[in-house]
Amino acid sequence: MINVTKPFLPPYQEYEKLVEGIWKRNWLTNNGPLVNDLEIKLKDYLNLDHLSYVSNGTIALQIAIKALDLKGEIITTPFSYVATTSSIVWENCTPIFVDIDPLSFNINHKLIEQAITKKTSAILATHVYGNPCAIDEIEAIAKKHQLKVIYDAAHCFGTTYKGESVLKFGDISTISFHATKLYHTTEGGAIITTDPKILKSITYLRNFGHVDSETFSGIGINGKNSEFHAAMGVCNLKYADHILEKRKEDHKRYDECLNQLELQKPLIAQKAGYNHAYYPIVFNSEQDCINVSNELNKNLIYARRYFYPILSNLDYVNSSPMPIAEDISKRILCLPLYEQITPEEIDMICRIILRTLRY
């Protein structure tokens, strides 16, 4: 069976060694030494000044909204994972959807200003599939209208923009370290900001608001992560360069095998160093997409219609027409991509696609 993704696991002995240390210290959570070590190593690897490790990418978004004290409306994309929208609603804000760019599949910056009202407090944009948004344009709009910017960079481990980690942009960026991501800590995520004041707020928010054992700085939540998760992250970080290079090679093989189809793929931003996190292709019709998906399934190969359906169709938000996102979501399919996938398996997947489409 070939799934759309499969977690990378380090050599068991390496993880076991770190777990033995956890057993000896009997320190399982509450900002333990491995959590601190992982934060330091991630900041060094990604060349960041600040990074707060949290329990998952959704909590990261929720804390980001709290840390910026956002109220009212938040402009966002309908083409992302459900956590992007749910976090806005969970924090009692209203998502205002703006359609996507037909080439990059990221939020269309040209449509943002017309969605701004007196109630708008921020823009929450997703770097879809690890492909940077129109960062310069979005931040210019935000500055003009005095709005905050959060980037949902869940897919962005290793992605750069203008030679810097894409996580450095915006008031806050968030990232997921879920097991499905190219770099993971089993469950996990992080919040990144360049502002020390925001960092201080995040530190309190992720730990119940504790300043010390008897003093609290406002309301907080349990957003901490454990030593066991940090141990996985420390181990996996050693292999990050290899994983990123393998993804790049696998992308190239898919490209070579499917080049005769001339199917649409996301246009990668200029000045971006792409991490090749996913391999999405857009078919000429929804029926082609469904037929290919079904034929792959018959062969125990499970691609994913990602993202489908679009978020503006959720039953707990105000729906509005999003023709580009709606169209792309019906025709897009993410093909299997993970460190262990072999060239032969990629070739087989491509042969099935070509055969189904009768090439």
C-alpha positions as CSV (number, residue, x, y, z in Angstrom):
1,M,0.0,0.0,0.0
2,I,1.2,3.5,-0.9
3,N,-0.3,6.3,1.1
4,V,-0.2,10.0,0.1
5,T,2.4,10.4,2.9
6,K,4.3,8.4,5.4
7,P,6.2,9.7,8.4
8,F,9.9,9.6,8.4
9,L,11.3,7.7,11.4
10,P,14.9,8.0,12.6
11,P,17.0,4.9,13.5
12,Y,15.2,3.5,16.6
13,Q,18.4,3.4,18.6
14,E,18.9,7.2,18.3
15,Y,15.4,7.8,19.7
16,E,15.8,5.1,22.3
17,K,18.9,6.8,23.6
18,L,17.0,10.1,24.2
19,V,14.1,8.3,25.8
20,E,16.5,6.7,28.2
21,G,17.5,10.2,29.3
22,I,13.9,11.1,29.8
23,W,13.5,8.1,32.1
24,K,16.5,8.9,34.1
25,R,15.5,12.6,34.6
26,N,11.8,11.7,35.1
27,W,11.0,15.1,33.5
28,L,8.3,14.5,30.9
29,T,6.9,17.9,30.1
30,N,6.7,21.5,31.4
31,N,9.5,23.0,29.3
32,G,12.0,20.2,29.8
33,P,15.6,20.1,28.6
34,L,14.8,18.4,25.3
35,V,12.2,20.9,24.5
36,N,14.7,23.7,25.1
37,D,17.4,21.9,23.1
38,L,15.0,21.4,20.2
39,E,14.0,25.1,20.2
40,I,17.7,26.1,20.1
41,K,18.5,23.6,17.3
42,L,15.5,24.7,15.2
43,K,16.4,28.4,15.5
44,D,19.9,27.5,14.4
45,Y,18.8,25.3,11.5
46,L,16.2,27.8,10.3
47,N,18.3,30.9,11.1
48,L,15.6,32.4,13.4
49,D,15.9,34.7,16.3
50,H,12.8,33.4,18.2
51,L,10.8,30.2,18.1
52,S,8.3,28.8,20.6
53,Y,7.6,25.1,20.3
54,V,4.0,24.1,21.0
55,S,1.8,21.1,21.0
56,N,0.5,21.4,17.4
57,G,0.0,23.8,14.5
58,T,-3.6,24.5,15.3
59,I,-2.7,25.7,18.8
60,A,0.0,27.8,17.2
61,L,-2.6,29.6,15.2
62,Q,-4.9,30.1,18.1
63,I,-2.1,31.5,20.3
64,A,-1.1,33.8,17.4
65,I,-4.5,35.3,17.3
66,K,-4.6,35.8,21.0
67,A,-1.0,37.2,21.2
68,L,-2.0,39.9,18.6
69,D,-5.3,40.5,20.5
70,L,-7.3,40.3,17.3
71,K,-11.0,41.0,17.2
72,G,-13.6,41.3,14.5
73,E,-12.8,40.2,11.0
74,I,-9.7,38.4,9.7
75,I,-9.2,38.2,6.0
76,T,-8.1,34.7,4.9
77,T,-8.1,32.1,2.2
78,P,-10.7,29.5,1.4
79,F,-8.0,27.1,0.1
80,S,-6.2,25.7,3.1
81,Y,-6.6,23.0,5.7
82,V,-9.7,23.4,8.0
83,A,-7.5,24.4,11.0
84,T,-6.9,27.8,9.4
85,T,-10.5,28.8,9.4
86,S,-11.4,26.9,12.6
87,S,-8.8,28.7,14.6
88,I,-10.3,32.1,13.6
89,V,-13.8,31.0,14.5
90,W,-12.6,29.3,17.7
91,E,-11.1,32.6,18.8
92,N,-14.4,34.4,18.2
93,C,-13.3,36.2,15.1
94,T,-15.0,36.2,11.7
95,P,-13.2,34.8,8.7
96,I,-13.6,36.9,5.6
97,F,-12.7,34.9,2.5
98,V,-10.8,36.2,-0.5
99,D,-10.4,34.0,-3.6
100,I,-7.1,32.6,-4.6
101,D,-4.7,33.4,-7.3
102,P,-5.3,31.0,-10.3
103,L,-1.6,30.3,-10.7
104,S,-0.1,30.1,-7.2
105,F,-3.3,28.9,-5.4
106,N,-2.4,31.3,-2.6
107,I,-4.7,34.1,-1.5
108,N,-5.0,36.7,-4.3
109,H,-3.5,39.8,-2.9
110,K,-5.2,41.9,-5.6
111,L,-8.6,41.1,-3.9
112,I,-7.6,41.8,-0.3
113,E,-8.2,45.6,-0.1
114,Q,-11.8,45.4,-1.4
115,A,-12.5,43.0,1.5
116,I,-11.2,45.4,4.2
117,T,-13.8,47.0,6.5
118,K,-13.8,48.9,9.7
119,K,-14.0,45.6,11.5
120,T,-10.9,44.1,9.8
121,S,-8.0,43.5,12.3
122,A,-5.7,41.1,10.4
123,I,-4.8,39.1,7.3
124,L,-4.2,35.4,7.9
125,A,-2.7,33.9,4.7
126,T,-1.5,30.4,4.0
127,H,1.7,29.5,2.1
128,V,-0.1,26.7,0.3
129,Y,2.0,23.6,-0.2
130,G,5.0,25.5,1.2
131,N,4.9,28.0,-1.7
132,P,5.3,31.6,-0.3
133,C,2.4,34.0,-0.7
134,A,2.8,37.4,-2.3
135,I,4.5,38.5,0.9
136,D,5.7,42.0,-0.1
137,E,2.3,43.0,-1.5
138,I,0.4,41.6,1.5
139,E,2.6,43.4,4.0
140,A,2.3,46.6,2.1
141,I,-1.5,46.4,2.3
142,A,-1.3,45.6,6.0
143,K,0.9,48.5,6.7
144,K,-1.3,50.9,4.7
145,H,-4.4,49.8,6.6
146,Q,-2.7,49.2,10.0
147,L,-3.5,45.5,10.0
148,K,-1.6,42.6,11.6
149,V,-0.3,39.7,9.4
150,I,-0.2,36.0,10.4
151,Y,1.2,33.5,7.9
152,D,0.0,29.9,8.2
153,A,3.2,28.3,7.3
154,A,2.2,24.8,8.3
155,H,3.9,23.4,5.1
156,C,6.9,25.6,5.1
157,F,9.8,23.7,6.9
158,G,12.9,24.6,4.9
159,T,11.2,27.1,2.5
160,T,13.0,30.4,2.0
161,Y,12.1,33.8,0.6
162,K,14.7,36.3,-0.5
163,G,17.3,34.0,1.1
164,E,15.7,34.0,4.5
165,S,13.4,31.5,6.2
166,V,9.8,32.3,5.1
167,L,9.0,32.0,8.8
168,K,10.6,35.4,9.4
169,F,7.8,37.3,7.7
170,G,4.6,38.7,9.1
171,D,3.9,39.7,12.7
172,I,3.7,36.0,13.4
173,S,4.3,32.8,11.4
174,T,3.1,29.4,12.5
175,I,4.3,26.0,11.4
176,S,3.1,22.4,11.9
177,F,5.4,19.5,12.9
178,H,2.6,16.9,12.5
179,A,3.6,13.4,11.5
180,T,2.4,14.1,7.9
181,K,4.9,16.9,7.4
182,L,8.3,16.5,5.8
183,Y,9.8,17.3,9.2
184,H,7.9,16.2,12.2
185,T,7.9,15.7,16.0
186,T,5.0,13.2,15.9
187,E,2.7,16.0,17.0
188,G,3.9,19.6,17.3
189,G,4.2,23.0,15.9
190,A,5.9,26.3,16.5
191,I,5.1,30.1,16.6
192,I,7.7,32.5,15.2
193,T,7.9,36.2,15.6
194,T,10.7,38.8,15.3
195,D,9.1,41.0,18.0
196,P,10.3,40.3,21.6
197,K,7.1,41.8,23.1
198,I,5.0,39.3,21.1
199,L,7.3,36.5,22.0
200,K,6.8,37.3,25.7
201,S,3.1,37.2,25.3
202,I,3.3,33.8,23.5
203,T,5.5,32.4,26.3
204,Y,2.7,33.2,28.8
205,L,-0.1,32.1,26.6
206,R,1.2,28.6,25.9
207,N,1.7,27.9,29.6
208,F,-1.7,28.9,31.2
209,G,-0.5,32.5,31.6
210,H,2.1,31.6,34.2
211,V,4.6,34.2,35.1
212,D,5.7,32.1,38.1
213,S,3.9,29.5,40.2
214,E,1.6,32.1,41.9
215,T,1.4,34.9,39.3
216,F,-0.5,35.0,36.0
217,S,-0.3,37.3,33.0
218,G,-3.9,37.1,31.8
219,I,-5.6,34.1,30.3
220,G,-3.5,31.2,28.9
221,I,-3.9,27.7,27.5
222,N,-1.9,24.5,27.7
223,G,0.0,24.7,24.5
224,K,3.2,23.1,25.7
225,N,4.8,20.0,24.2
226,S,6.4,16.9,25.8
227,E,9.9,15.6,26.0
228,F,9.0,12.5,24.0
229,H,7.8,14.7,21.1
230,A,10.9,16.9,21.4
231,A,13.1,13.8,21.3
232,M,11.6,12.8,18.0
233,G,12.2,16.3,16.7
234,V,15.8,16.3,17.8
235,C,16.4,13.0,16.1
236,N,14.6,13.9,12.9
237,L,16.4,17.3,12.5
238,K,19.6,15.4,11.8
239,Y,18.0,14.1,8.6
240,A,16.3,17.3,7.4
241,D,18.8,18.1,4.7
242,H,18.5,14.6,3.3
243,I,14.7,14.7,3.4
244,L,14.6,18.0,1.6
245,E,16.9,16.8,-1.1
246,K,15.0,13.5,-1.5
247,R,11.8,15.5,-2.0
248,K,13.4,17.6,-4.7
249,E,14.6,14.4,-6.5
250,D,11.1,12.9,-6.3
251,H,9.5,16.0,-7.7
252,K,11.9,15.9,-10.6
253,R,11.0,12.2,-11.3
254,Y,7.3,13.0,-11.2
255,D,7.9,15.9,-13.6
256,E,9.8,13.8,-16.0
257,C,7.2,11.0,-16.0
258,L,4.2,13.2,-16.3
259,N,5.6,15.9,-18.6
260,Q,3.5,14.8,-21.6
261,L,0.3,15.5,-19.7
262,E,0.9,19.3,-19.4
263,L,-1.2,19.5,-16.3
264,Q,-1.2,22.6,-14.2
265,K,0.9,22.8,-11.0
266,P,1.2,25.7,-8.6
267,L,3.5,28.5,-9.8
268,I,6.3,28.8,-7.3
269,A,6.9,32.4,-6.1
270,Q,9.9,34.2,-7.5
271,K,12.8,34.6,-5.0
272,A,11.5,31.5,-3.2
273,G,13.6,28.5,-2.2
274,Y,10.9,25.8,-2.4
275,N,10.9,22.8,0.0
276,H,8.9,20.5,-2.4
277,A,6.6,19.6,0.5
278,Y,3.8,18.2,-1.8
279,Y,3.3,17.2,-5.4
280,P,-0.1,18.6,-6.4
281,I,-1.4,18.4,-10.0
282,V,-4.6,19.9,-11.4
283,F,-6.5,17.9,-14.0
284,N,-8.5,19.2,-16.9
285,S,-11.7,18.2,-15.3
286,E,-13.1,17.0,-12.0
287,Q,-14.1,13.8,-13.6
288,D,-10.5,13.1,-14.7
289,C,-9.4,13.8,-11.1
290,I,-11.9,11.4,-9.7
291,N,-11.1,8.7,-12.3
292,V,-7.4,8.9,-11.6
293,S,-8.0,8.8,-7.8
294,N,-10.3,5.8,-8.1
295,E,-7.9,3.9,-10.4
296,L,-5.0,4.5,-8.0
297,N,-7.1,3.3,-5.1
298,K,-7.8,0.1,-6.9
299,N,-4.0,-0.5,-6.9
300,L,-3.8,0.4,-3.2
301,I,-2.3,3.8,-4.0
302,Y,-4.0,6.6,-2.0
303,A,-3.5,10.1,-3.3
304,R,-5.5,12.9,-1.7
305,R,-7.9,15.6,-3.0
306,Y,-6.1,18.3,-0.9
307,F,-7.7,20.8,-0.3
308,Y,-11.3,19.7,-0.9
309,P,-13.8,21.0,-0.2
310,I,-13.0,24.7,0.1
311,L,-13.3,26.3,3.6
312,S,-15.9,29.0,2.6
313,N,-18.3,26.1,2.2
314,L,-18.1,25.0,5.8
315,D,-21.4,25.1,7.6
316,Y,-20.2,27.4,10.4
317,V,-19.0,30.3,8.3
318,N,-20.6,32.8,6.0
319,S,-20.5,31.4,2.5
320,S,-19.5,33.5,-0.4
321,P,-18.7,32.8,-4.1
322,M,-15.0,31.7,-4.5
323,P,-15.0,30.6,-8.2
324,I,-11.2,30.1,-8.6
325,A,-10.8,28.2,-5.3
326,E,-13.9,26.1,-6.0
327,D,-12.6,25.2,-9.5
328,I,-9.1,24.3,-8.4
329,S,-10.2,22.3,-5.4
330,K,-12.4,20.0,-7.6
331,R,-9.6,19.2,-10.0
332,I,-6.5,19.0,-7.7
333,L,-4.9,15.8,-6.5
334,C,-1.8,15.5,-4.3
335,L,0.3,12.4,-5.3
336,P,2.2,10.2,-2.8
337,L,5.4,11.8,-1.6
338,Y,7.5,10.8,1.3
339,E,11.1,9.9,2.1
340,Q,10.7,6.2,1.7
341,I,8.9,6.3,-1.7
342,T,11.0,4.6,-4.4
343,P,11.6,5.7,-8.0
344,E,9.9,2.5,-9.1
345,E,6.8,3.3,-7.1
346,I,6.7,6.8,-8.6
347,D,7.0,5.3,-12.0
348,M,4.1,2.9,-11.3
349,I,1.9,5.8,-10.1
350,C,2.6,7.7,-13.2
351,R,1.9,4.8,-15.5
352,I,-1.5,4.3,-13.9
353,I,-2.3,8.0,-14.3
354,L,-1.2,8.0,-17.9
355,R,-3.1,4.8,-18.6
356,T,-6.3,6.2,-17.0
357,L,-6.1,9.3,-19.1
358,R,-5.2,7.1,-22.1
359,Y,-1.8,8.6,-22.9
